[in-house]
Amino acid sequence: MLMLGFVSFLALLTWFFAGREAARINPNGEVVGNVDGTVAEVRLVQNAQGHYVADGRINGQQVTFMLDTGATDVAIPADVAERLNLPHGMRSVAQTANGVVEVITTRLDVVSLGAIRLRDVAASISTSDQGEFVLLGMSALRDVELIQSGRELLIRDSGGVR
């Protein structure tokens, strides 16, 4: 009985600390946001590393975004693109922070981040990148307003819910 109690205690500790670590990486797990008339807003909090990471959707399927204003397009790891069953366009190369990589162009019908919905967004599938984060680049962010204050980022889409 003592051994069962000890194993249960260890399992609870593991569950507790795994949840805390996940929240350190992605403190914006359930992004809701507001829609006020024609303006949709989302407020994000920085993670422990200073990045804005949030759960969202591409074409209705859940993904985890990392906002990257230095990225030209939305950049999707190959394994995530396969899971989303994204169409493949032209192959080309792109200069990234990690050097030159081969990419495949694609279009995203709908990119959702809380109350914000963006349609027909240009994206690139990174053929060599195997990761969990979709970089939410300027092909999506160019049409929204970004206001950073302290460790929070307000994203406002004055184009309303599209």
N, C-alpha and C positions, 0 to 999 in steps of 0.2 A: 504494500500500500504506500509506503514511504517512497519507493522508487517511482510509482505512478504519479505521485504528487510532485516529485522533483522533475520528471519529464514534462508534466503539464506546465509547471512553472517556467521551464526553459522554453517551451513552445510559446507561451504567452509573452515572454521577454523578446523572443525572436520576432513575433508578430508586431509587437509594439515598436521595436526599433526599426524594423523594415518599413513600417508606415511613416515613421519620422524621417527616415532617409529619403523615401519617395517624395515627401513633402518638401524636403530641402532642395531636391532637383526640380520638382514641378509644384510650386505652391499655388498654381492656378488650375487645379485639376478639374473643377466644374465652373467654367466661365459662363455667366448668365448675361449680364449687361442690362441696359435699359433702352427702351425705344420711347422717345418723347416727341410725338408728332412725326416729323420726317427725319429726325436725327437718331441714329443708333449709336450707343456708346458701350464700351467695355473698359474696365479698369483692371490692370494687371499689376502684380507685385513682383519685384526682382527675386530670383532664387539666391541661394547662398553664394554662388559664384558671380552674381551681378547680371545674369542674363534674364531675359523675359521668356519664360517657357510656359506654354498653356496647351491644354487639350482643345481640339477643334475637330472639324470635319472637312473632308474633301469628298465631293460627290456623295454626301450622306454617310460616309464611313469614317470612323474615329481615327484620328492621328494625333501626334504630339508635335506642336509647332515650337520652333525657337525663332524669335523675331531677329532678322538680320538685315538692317538697312544698308549694309554694304554689299548685299547680294542683288544682282540685277533681276533675277527671276526667282520664283518659288523653286527650290532645289529639293528633289525627292530622291532618297536612297533607292537603289534598284529593287531591293527586297520589298520595300513599302509600295513602290509603284506596281510590282507584280501582284501584291495582295489587293491593291485597289483596281487592278485590271485596267490600267490606263492605256490609251491608244499611243502608239509610237509614231513619231514623225521623222524628221531628218536627223542624221547623226552629225555632230560637229564637235569642236573642242572648246573648252571654256577655261579661262584663267581664274583660279580660286586662291584662297589663302594657303592651300596645301599644294599649289602648283597647277599645272595644266592637266585637265581631266577630260575624258570623252563623255559627252552627254547626248541624250536623245530628246528632241523637243516634244512637247505634248501640250494639250489644252485641258484646263480643269473647268468643268461645267459650273460648279459652285464650291467656293471656299467659305466656310463658316467659322467664325470665332465669336462665340456667345451670340449676341443679338445682331452682329454684323454679318451680312451675306454679300459676297462679291461673286459676280458671274463672269464666265469666259476669261479666265485668268491664264496667262502664259506661264509655262513651267518647264523645267528641265529635269530629266531623269539622269542621275549620276550613275553611270554603269559600273564604276569601281567602288562606290560608297555603299557600305552595308552598315546601317545605323538605325536608330529609332526616331531621330528628330527630322522633321521636315523643316527646312529653312524657309521662313516666310519672308521672302525678299520683296523688292520694290515693284515687281509686276503686280503684286497684290496691294502693297502699302501705299503706292503712289496716289491712290484716290481717297485716302483717309487722312485725317488730321492726327498727328502724334504730339501729345503734350506730356513731357516728363517733369515730375516734381518729386525730388528726393528719390525714394526707391519705388515709386509708382509711375505707371505709364497709363495715360488716358488715350484711348483710341476712339476717335469720333468719325462716323461716316455721315456727313451731312447730305449725302445723296439719298439717305433714307434706306429703308429695307427694300432691297432690289429683288 
